[in-house]
């Protein structure tokens, strides 16, 4: 069921899942049939440098304030100084993988 009458919160939550493409990374029963959101990254290295990719991963909203890509770093749960090395290692690993 796509829309449930009188279930405003549930319907709003489902719309957020759709808008942000949460089902692209999270297994959500009933959402497997949808095309995963986001652009193809197959030829990204022909368009962008590794440094640009790292900056994008670190803060996607700095480049595009309307980006739907979530910001994973500098959040309340990982912004303390002791997380700096771990965060940079993760960014470097993601950029290397891409």
C-alpha positions in Angstrom: 0.0 0.0 0.0 1.5 3.3 -1.1 -0.8 5.7 0.9 -2.7 5.0 4.1 -5.6 7.3 4.9 -5.3 9.1 8.3 -1.7 7.9 8.8 0.0 11.2 8.2 3.2 10.4 10.1 3.6 7.1 8.3 2.9 8.5 4.9 5.4 11.4 5.6 8.0 8.9 6.6 7.5 6.8 3.5 7.8 10.0 1.4 11.1 10.8 3.1 12.4 7.3 2.3 11.4 7.9 -1.3 12.8 11.4 -1.5 16.1 10.5 0.1 16.5 7.1 -1.5 17.1 5.4 1.8 16.2 2.1 0.1 19.3 2.4 -2.0 21.5 1.5 0.9 19.1 -0.1 3.4 17.1 -3.2 2.8 13.5 -2.2 3.3 10.9 -4.8 2.6 8.7 -3.8 -0.3 11.1 -1.3 -1.7 13.5 -3.7 -3.5 11.8 -3.1 -6.9 12.8 0.5 -7.1 15.8 1.7 -9.0 18.6 2.8 -6.7 19.0 6.6 -6.7 22.1 8.5 -7.6 24.3 8.9 -10.6 26.6 6.3 -12.0 30.1 6.6 -10.7 31.6 4.3 -13.4 33.5 7.1 -15.1 33.8 9.6 -12.3 37.6 9.7 -12.4 37.4 11.1 -15.9 35.4 14.0 -14.6 36.7 14.6 -11.1 40.0 14.4 -9.2 40.5 12.2 -6.2 40.8 15.4 -4.1 37.4 16.7 -5.3 35.9 13.3 -4.6 37.3 13.4 -1.0 35.9 16.9 -0.5 32.5 15.8 -1.8 32.4 12.8 0.5 33.5 14.9 3.5 30.8 17.5 2.9 28.5 17.1 -0.1 26.4 20.2 0.9 29.5 22.5 0.7 29.5 21.9 -3.1 25.7 21.6 -3.6 23.5 22.8 -0.7 20.5 21.0 -2.2 22.4 17.7 -2.4 20.4 14.7 -1.3 23.6 12.8 -0.4 23.8 12.7 3.4 26.7 14.2 5.2 28.3 11.4 7.3 31.1 13.4 8.8 31.2 16.2 11.4 28.0 14.9 13.0 27.3 14.9 16.7 28.4 11.3 17.0 31.8 11.6 15.2 33.0 15.2 15.4 35.2 14.9 18.5 38.9 15.2 18.0 39.5 11.5 18.7 37.5 10.6 15.5 39.6 12.8 13.2 42.0 10.0 12.1 39.2 7.5 11.7 37.0 9.9 9.7 39.9 10.8 7.3 40.8 7.1 6.9 37.1 6.4 5.9 37.0 9.3 3.4 40.3 8.2 1.9 39.1 4.6 1.6 35.8 5.6 0.0 37.6 7.9 -2.5 40.1 5.1 -3.3 37.2 2.6 -3.9 35.4 5.0 -6.2 
